[in-house]
Amino acid sequence: MPIRILIVDDSQVVRTSLRRMFDQVNGWEVCGEADNGKVALAIAEECHPDIVLLDLSMPEMNGLEAARELKRKNVLLPVVLYTTFCTPQLTGEAMAAGCSAVASKMGSSEDLMKKMRLLVGAAA
């Protein structure tokens, strides 16, 4: 059974890039995409992702608000905040909101993949 990923980012370019990257990983599948947190909540209800990759700055509902709601509905769901604004303060806020990890958009794709693999299990 594949690892199901929900990508949430208001940038179509970022979503497309992430989808292409995940499509290259055997056993991983993008089950949905959303351009804001509000839409992400609805899609998560439908596709039941194994992990959510969530942008911080989005219209309608930002990443921290969406993380709180996602975790309220499924406390075990890993949520990775994916942002350009990585600071120790933001990392603390993200963890308090229920995020399992924070990854920088400025970092390497290998770093993001490593964090995600750790959260979904070594077999992924």
GROMACS elastic network, one bead per residue, 0.5 to 0.9 nm:
[ bonds ]
;  ai    aj funct       b0    kb
    1     4     6  0.88423   500
    1    27     6  0.72851   500
    1    28     6  0.88736   500
    2    26     6  0.82886   500
    2    28     6  0.51308   500
    2    29     6  0.60581   500
    2   124     6  0.83345   500
    3    27     6  0.61207   500
    3    29     6  0.59372   500
    3    30     6  0.82799   500
    3    49     6  0.77646   500
    3    50     6  0.59716   500
    3    51     6  0.78079   500
    3   120     6  0.75945   500
    3   124     6  0.69865   500
    4    27     6  0.88450   500
    4    28     6  0.61940   500
    4    29     6  0.50013   500
    4    30     6  0.56963   500
    4    31     6  0.55368   500
    4    32     6  0.85659   500
    4    47     6  0.82201   500
    4    48     6  0.76967   500
    4    50     6  0.50168   500
    4    51     6  0.66074   500
    4    52     6  0.86679   500
    5    22     6  0.85369   500
    5    28     6  0.73660   500
    5    29     6  0.60807   500
    5    31     6  0.56022   500
    5    32     6  0.70316   500
    5    33     6  0.87478   500
    5    48     6  0.89029   500
    5    49     6  0.53483   500
    5    50     6  0.60501   500
    5    51     6  0.51719   500
    5    52     6  0.57683   500
    5    53     6  0.73075   500
    6    29     6  0.89299   500
    6    30     6  0.60255   500
    6    31     6  0.57737   500
    6    33     6  0.57616   500
    6    34     6  0.78121   500
    6    40     6  0.78379   500
    6    43     6  0.81226   500
    6    44     6  0.72628   500
    6    47     6  0.82740   500
    6    48     6  0.86607   500
    6    49     6  0.58841   500
    6    50     6  0.80550   500
    6    51     6  0.65030   500
    6    53     6  0.61882   500
    6    54     6  0.82362   500
    7    15     6  0.64889   500
    7    18     6  0.76832   500
    7    19     6  0.78789   500
    7    30     6  0.73202   500
    7    31     6  0.83413   500
    7    32     6  0.63981   500
    7    34     6  0.64027   500
    7    35     6  0.85669   500
    7    40     6  0.82797   500
    7    51     6  0.89083   500
    7    52     6  0.61651   500
    7    53     6  0.50380   500
    7    54     6  0.64045   500
    7    55     6  0.85226   500
    8    11     6  0.88571   500
    8    15     6  0.72969   500
    8    32     6  0.84696   500
    8    33     6  0.57296   500
    8    35     6  0.57034   500
    8    36     6  0.63672   500
    8    37     6  0.70674   500
    8    39     6  0.87131   500
    8    40     6  0.64231   500
    8    52     6  0.74588   500
    8    53     6  0.60130   500
    8    55     6  0.60019   500
    8    63     6  0.84830   500
    9    12     6  0.73402   500
    9    14     6  0.69125   500
    9    15     6  0.62595   500
    9    33     6  0.79309   500
    9    34     6  0.64222   500
    9    36     6  0.63283   500
    9    37     6  0.84141   500
    9    53     6  0.82905   500
    9    54     6  0.63467   500
    9    56     6  0.80598   500
    9    57     6  0.82140   500
    9    58     6  0.69527   500
    9    63     6  0.88502   500
    9    82     6  0.86661   500
   10    13     6  0.89188   500
   10    14     6  0.81173   500
   10    15     6  0.80384   500
   10    34     6  0.73898   500
   10    36     6  0.58510   500
   10    55     6  0.75950   500
   10    57     6  0.79510   500
   10    58     6  0.56735   500
   10    59     6  0.74923   500
   11    14     6  0.52920   500
   11    15     6  0.63701   500
   11    16     6  0.86750   500
   11    35     6  0.69532   500
   11    58     6  0.88986   500
   12    15     6  0.50682   500
   12    16     6  0.60302   500
   12    17     6  0.84887   500
   12    35     6  0.76720   500
   13    16     6  0.52092   500
   13    17     6  0.61229   500
   13    18     6  0.86226   500
   14    17     6  0.51002   500
   14    18     6  0.61183   500
   14    19     6  0.85118   500
   15    18     6  0.51785   500
   15    19     6  0.60472   500
   15    20     6  0.86146   500
   15    33     6  0.71924   500
   15    34     6  0.85018   500
   15    35     6  0.85705   500
   16    19     6  0.50650   500
   16    20     6  0.61921   500
   16    21     6  0.86344   500
   17    20     6  0.52290   500
   17    21     6  0.63037   500
   17    22     6  0.87701   500
   18    21     6  0.50245   500
   18    22     6  0.61390   500
   18    23     6  0.84619   500
   19    22     6  0.51681   500
   19    23     6  0.59646   500
   19    24     6  0.87569   500
   19    29     6  0.86194   500
   19    30     6  0.65601   500
   19    33     6  0.88846   500
   20    23     6  0.51066   500
   20    24     6  0.66586   500
   21    24     6  0.54873   500
   21    25     6  0.72023   500
   21   109     6  0.83732   500
   22    25     6  0.52843   500
   22    26     6  0.83878   500
   22    28     6  0.63161   500
   22    29     6  0.68186   500
   22    30     6  0.70646   500
   22   113     6  0.88758   500
   23    26     6  0.75366   500
   23    27     6  0.89424   500
   23    28     6  0.68630   500
   23    29     6  0.65639   500
   23    30     6  0.74979   500
   24    28     6  0.82031   500
   25    28     6  0.56356   500
   25    29     6  0.82297   500
   25   124     6  0.89057   500
   26    29     6  0.84475   500
   26   124     6  0.83417   500
   27   124     6  0.67068   500
   28   124     6  0.74844   500
   30    33     6  0.76729   500
   30    49     6  0.85347   500
   31    43     6  0.88313   500
   31    44     6  0.89546   500
   31    47     6  0.60837   500
   31    48     6  0.81826   500
   31    49     6  0.67108   500
   32    40     6  0.84364   500
   32    43     6  0.66578   500
   32    44     6  0.79466   500
   32    47     6  0.69819   500
   32    49     6  0.82383   500
   33    39     6  0.87907   500
   33    40     6  0.73638   500
   33    43     6  0.77679   500
   34    37     6  0.73370   500
   34    38     6  0.84776   500
   34    39     6  0.57124   500
   34    40     6  0.51853   500
   34    41     6  0.89093   500
   34    43     6  0.74903   500
   35    38     6  0.86440   500
   35    39     6  0.69435   500
   35    40     6  0.75045   500
   35    58     6  0.73749   500
   35    59     6  0.81254   500
   36    39     6  0.56200   500
   36    40     6  0.62491   500
   36    54     6  0.89604   500
   36    55     6  0.84045   500
   36    57     6  0.87697   500
   36    58     6  0.54836   500
   36    59     6  0.58843   500
   36    60     6  0.61568   500
   36    61     6  0.60827   500
   36    62     6  0.69530   500
   36    63     6  0.80542   500
   36    66     6  0.85474   500
   37    41     6  0.63577   500
   37    42     6  0.89529   500
   37    54     6  0.81343   500
   37    55     6  0.86696   500
   37    58     6  0.71999   500
   37    59     6  0.78034   500
   37    60     6  0.67026   500
   37    62     6  0.57955   500
   37    63     6  0.62367   500
   37    64     6  0.88316   500
   37    65     6  0.74398   500
   37    67     6  0.82675   500
   38    41     6  0.54204   500
   38    42     6  0.68965   500
   38    59     6  0.88973   500
   38    60     6  0.63124   500
   38    61     6  0.56029   500
   38    62     6  0.84801   500
   38    66     6  0.70109   500
   39    42     6  0.52875   500
   39    43     6  0.62878   500
   39    44     6  0.86067   500
   39    60     6  0.86917   500
   39    61     6  0.87457   500
   40    43     6  0.50736   500
   40    44     6  0.59340   500
   40    45     6  0.85862   500
   40    54     6  0.89246   500
   40    66     6  0.76605   500
   40    70     6  0.88175   500
   41    44     6  0.51387   500
   41    45     6  0.63995   500
   41    46     6  0.89423   500
   41    66     6  0.71647   500
   41    69     6  0.75604   500
   41    70     6  0.66620   500
   42    45     6  0.52557   500
   42    46     6  0.66624   500
   42    47     6  0.89717   500
   43    46     6  0.50806   500
   43    47     6  0.60238   500
   43    48     6  0.79769   500
   43    49     6  0.89501   500
   44    47     6  0.53483   500
   44    48     6  0.52485   500
   44    49     6  0.62338   500
   44    52     6  0.85834   500
   44    70     6  0.80528   500
   45    48     6  0.58844   500
   45    49     6  0.86438   500
   46    49     6  0.87833   500
   48    51     6  0.88962   500
   49    52     6  0.67324   500
   49    77     6  0.79835   500
   50    77     6  0.64929   500
   50    78     6  0.71294   500
   50   120     6  0.71722   500
   51    77     6  0.61560   500
   51    78     6  0.50032   500
   51    79     6  0.59053   500
   51    80     6  0.77089   500
   51   116     6  0.78455   500
   51   119     6  0.79560   500
   51   120     6  0.71293   500
   52    67     6  0.89791   500
   52    77     6  0.76925   500
   52    78     6  0.64321   500
   52    80     6  0.61562   500
   52    81     6  0.84284   500
   53    78     6  0.87559   500
   53    79     6  0.60832   500
   53    81     6  0.61467   500
   53    82     6  0.63445   500
   53   116     6  0.88071   500
   54    62     6  0.89735   500
   54    63     6  0.58831   500
   54    64     6  0.87294   500
   54    66     6  0.82527   500
   54    67     6  0.78712   500
   54    79     6  0.70017   500
   54    80     6  0.59452   500
   54    82     6  0.55057   500
   54    83     6  0.80741   500
   55    58     6  0.69688   500
   55    62     6  0.76226   500
   55    63     6  0.54881   500
   55    64     6  0.87881   500
   55    80     6  0.85310   500
   55    81     6  0.58080   500
   55    83     6  0.55798   500
   55    84     6  0.88778   500
   56    62     6  0.56626   500
   56    64     6  0.65320   500
   56    81     6  0.65391   500
   56    82     6  0.67540   500
   56    83     6  0.57550   500
   56    84     6  0.85031   500
   56    85     6  0.82355   500
   57    61     6  0.85120   500
   57    62     6  0.54200   500
   57    63     6  0.64108   500
   57    64     6  0.88694   500
   57    83     6  0.79234   500
   58    61     6  0.63545   500
   58    63     6  0.69534   500
   59    62     6  0.63812   500
   61    64     6  0.82277   500
   61    65     6  0.60982   500
   61    66     6  0.62919   500
   62    65     6  0.54702   500
   62    66     6  0.61657   500
   62    67     6  0.86204   500
   63    66     6  0.50189   500
   63    67     6  0.59456   500
   63    68     6  0.86113   500
   63    81     6  0.70147   500
   63    82     6  0.88227   500
   63    94     6  0.86326   500
   64    67     6  0.50530   500
   64    68     6  0.63201   500
   64    69     6  0.88044   500
   64    81     6  0.81162   500
   64    93     6  0.78460   500
   64    94     6  0.62573   500
   64    97     6  0.59326   500
   64    98     6  0.82653   500
   64    99     6  0.81430   500
   65    68     6  0.52690   500
   65    69     6  0.64885   500
   65    70     6  0.87346   500
   65    97     6  0.74811   500
   66    69     6  0.51644   500
   66    70     6  0.60327   500
   66    71     6  0.85184   500
   66    97     6  0.88004   500
   67    70     6  0.50723   500
   67    71     6  0.60318   500
   67    72     6  0.83810   500
   67    79     6  0.67897   500
   67    80     6  0.87777   500
   67    81     6  0.83119   500
   67    94     6  0.80682   500
   67    97     6  0.60541   500
   67    98     6  0.59706   500
   67    99     6  0.62656   500
   68    71     6  0.53136   500
   68    72     6  0.60466   500
   68    73     6  0.87438   500
   68    96     6  0.86661   500
   68    97     6  0.50755   500
   68    98     6  0.58382   500
   68    99     6  0.81256   500
   69    73     6  0.62976   500
   69    74     6  0.85864   500
   69    97     6  0.88755   500
   69    98     6  0.89469   500
   70    73     6  0.52876   500
   70    74     6  0.60975   500
   70    75     6  0.76397   500
   70    77     6  0.75643   500
   70    79     6  0.82078   500
   70    98     6  0.84019   500
   71    76     6  0.71842   500
   71    77     6  0.65348   500
   71    78     6  0.83621   500
   71    79     6  0.81585   500
   71    97     6  0.82194   500
   71    98     6  0.60187   500
   71    99     6  0.81349   500
   72    75     6  0.59376   500
   72    98     6  0.86348   500
   73    77     6  0.88468   500
   74    77     6  0.55832   500
   75    78     6  0.82988   500
   75    98     6  0.81518   500
   77   100     6  0.86747   500
   78    98     6  0.85926   500
   78    99     6  0.69496   500
   78   100     6  0.56142   500
   78   101     6  0.81997   500
   78   116     6  0.86191   500
   78   119     6  0.64158   500
   78   120     6  0.75737   500
   79    98     6  0.74070   500
   79   100     6  0.53777   500
   79   101     6  0.68892   500
   79   102     6  0.86864   500
   79   119     6  0.87897   500
   80    94     6  0.89179   500
   80    99     6  0.57803   500
   80   100     6  0.58406   500
   80   102     6  0.55080   500
   80   103     6  0.68807   500
   80   115     6  0.83900   500
   80   116     6  0.76338   500
   81    91     6  0.87417   500
   81    94     6  0.71053   500
   81    99     6  0.64976   500
   81   100     6  0.80801   500
   81   101     6  0.63852   500
   81   103     6  0.61532   500
   81   104     6  0.83471   500
   82    85     6  0.88270   500
   82    86     6  0.87293   500
   82   101     6  0.87063   500
   82   102     6  0.60355   500
   82   104     6  0.57786   500
   82   105     6  0.61759   500
   82   112     6  0.85609   500
   83    86     6  0.64659   500
   83   102     6  0.76338   500
   83   103     6  0.64944   500
   83   104     6  0.51825   500
   83   105     6  0.53217   500
   83   106     6  0.81341   500
   84   103     6  0.84188   500
   84   104     6  0.54113   500
   84   105     6  0.50168   500
   84   106     6  0.60854   500
   84   107     6  0.88422   500
   85    90     6  0.75702   500
   85   104     6  0.72863   500
   85   105     6  0.84311   500
   86    89     6  0.83276   500
   86    90     6  0.63520   500
   86    91     6  0.68084   500
   86   102     6  0.75274   500
   86   103     6  0.74847   500
   86   104     6  0.59867   500
   86   105     6  0.87255   500
   87    90     6  0.51811   500
   87    91     6  0.61286   500
   87    92     6  0.86312   500
   88    91     6  0.50412   500
   88    92     6  0.62538   500
   88    93     6  0.87200   500
   89    92     6  0.51604   500
   89    93     6  0.63044   500
   89    94     6  0.86228   500
   90    94     6  0.59652   500
   90    95     6  0.85160   500
   90   102     6  0.87832   500
   91    94     6  0.50179   500
   91    95     6  0.61643   500
   91    96     6  0.85495   500
   91    99     6  0.88195   500
   91   101     6  0.79785   500
   91   102     6  0.63055   500
   92    95     6  0.52046   500
   92    96     6  0.61596   500
   92    97     6  0.85999   500
   93    96     6  0.50452   500
   93    97     6  0.61436   500
   93    98     6  0.87714   500
   93    99     6  0.88089   500
   94    97     6  0.50118   500
   94    98     6  0.64470   500
   94    99     6  0.53383   500
   94   100     6  0.81407   500
   94   101     6  0.78730   500
   94   102     6  0.73204   500
   95    98     6  0.51214   500
   95   100     6  0.63784   500
   95   101     6  0.71858   500
   95   102     6  0.82826   500
   96    99     6  0.72460   500
   99   102     6  0.73195   500
  100   119     6  0.76761   500
  101   115     6  0.72364   500
  101   116     6  0.84980   500
  101   119     6  0.84999   500
  102   112     6  0.88808   500
  102   115     6  0.85923   500
  103   106     6  0.86086   500
  103   107     6  0.73802   500
  103   111     6  0.76691   500
  103   112     6  0.60004   500
  103   115     6  0.78176   500
  104   107     6  0.50957   500
  104   108     6  0.81096   500
  104   111     6  0.87208   500
  104   112     6  0.78107   500
  105   108     6  0.77045   500
  105   109     6  0.83868   500
  105   112     6  0.85721   500
  107   110     6  0.83546   500
  107   111     6  0.67277   500
  107   112     6  0.76348   500
  108   111     6  0.52614   500
  108   112     6  0.67067   500
  108   113     6  0.87996   500
  109   112     6  0.50984   500
  109   113     6  0.61256   500
  109   114     6  0.85362   500
  110   113     6  0.50469   500
  110   114     6  0.60101   500
  110   115     6  0.86361   500
  111   114     6  0.51156   500
  111   115     6  0.63206   500
  111   116     6  0.86741   500
  112   115     6  0.52849   500
  112   116     6  0.62415   500
  112   117     6  0.86257   500
  113   116     6  0.50584   500
  113   117     6  0.59864   500
  113   118     6  0.85502   500
  114   117     6  0.51395   500
  114   118     6  0.62316   500
  114   119     6  0.87393   500
  115   118     6  0.52377   500
  115   119     6  0.64119   500
  115   120     6  0.89190   500
  116   119     6  0.51249   500
  116   120     6  0.62849   500
  116   121     6  0.84516   500
  116   124     6  0.88509   500
  117   120     6  0.52965   500
  117   121     6  0.57935   500
  117   122     6  0.61323   500
  117   123     6  0.79553   500
  117   124     6  0.58253   500
  118   121     6  0.53201   500
  118   122     6  0.61024   500
  118   124     6  0.84591   500
  119   122     6  0.83104   500
  120   123     6  0.80577   500
  120   124     6  0.65289   500
  121   124     6  0.58360   500
